[in-house]
Amino acid sequence: MANFNTHFVVGASASAGISGVLLSMEIIAPTEAVMAFLLGTFGSLMPDVDADNSKSIGIGFTIISFLVTILAMFIKSSTYSIAEMLIMAVVIFSFIRFGLISIFRKISRHRGMFHSIPVAFIWGIVTAIVMHLMFTLDGLVSWVYGLMVIFGYLVHLILDEIYSVDLGNRRIKKSFGTALKLFRLRNSSDIYQNILIYISLFALMSIAPDTSLVKEALFSKEAWINFQDVLLPYDGRWFFH
Amino acid sequence: MITRYKFIIIITTSILLFGCTPVSELKPSTVKPPIITSASSLDYGYPPQRYKEKIKRYFSNKLSRGAISKYTFSKPHRAFKRKGLAYGGTVSWRGWLVDVDISTPSRTGRIYSSKPYMVLFKGSVIVEDILGRNHKLLTRVGR
């Protein structure tokens, strides 16, 4: 399997490429493209949070702790004093960064369902819902951010699968097929886990933002025409417009 | 033991995740405003005056090539919008909403693409625009 640096470099490069294309197609604004790039890169590191000693789990939980802490401060900023907010921030941050992380380490298993396609979609949909309902972003931008997380996540899974094929020795490692999977059925508890994951996926989809804008912007005939329109220099003059 | 512990954690997390999301309240509807019906039409103010001209001027400054775009307007209707849940979720705006379709040429000028916007007015002043025909935090009330 690929190491942290490989996941970071490939995830960031792929996310930068996609963000650039979306910017060029005028689907998102420059500031939104930066955010899309960051979310794609974050998504490409997320699957390894189930590895107890990986860098990803530390980075992932630090970012989540910061986000939740900042969110709580936003909500309470009009009622709490600075001292109360400071205490609240320390408690929330410590609870998530040092408390939840140890529970998560106990219950998670590396290359379990965290390395799977449906979980990639769950994270993406959660991102879209948070952006839409928490921060009032419109349906298009919320979904672009959600899709960037899914994209980064899938890049990670594909990279893991690529690294499980040893081209030099012409053999397939034991880890092949454990990353890019739709379900996992190794023991009885896996069945409950799979059912819960798919129920969560459909339940989240029912409260997700409207998909019509993103379908039209990215997955329609018009989107393809728009892409072709900006793919090559329209006047045939390369670099001298 | 760990499997049982894990199962309990998954169930609890799922319940918390869905329990914290006010699904039914956020669906856009055209039925009626919530508790504030008695404050009724006065709270929404008067319909915006010369709204087409104002919207065109607004998007001319905001969108690239907005000045040469083609606009299609709906009639104004009342609506209200809540703040994001990160900011408390209370009603942040109540006024008049105009749906606009803006057909903008691409930067090469070879194709036109149309996007729907909702323009929110307070009196005759534009306070915000939202891409799309609906938003889960926005409720249309009627004319």
Interface residues (C-beta under 8 A of the other chain):
Chain A: E26 L71 F74 I75 S78 I103 K106 I107 I129 H132 L133 M134 F135 T136 D138 G139 L140 V141 N187 S189 Y192 Q193 L196 I199 S200 A203 S206 I207 P209 D210 S212 L213 E222 I225 N226 D229 V230 Y234
Chain B: I2 T3 Y5 K6 F7 I9 I10 I11 S14 L17 F18 T21 V23 L26 S64 K83 G84 L85 A86 Y87 G88 S106 R107 T108 R110 I111 S113 I130 L131 G132 R133 N134 H135 K136 L137
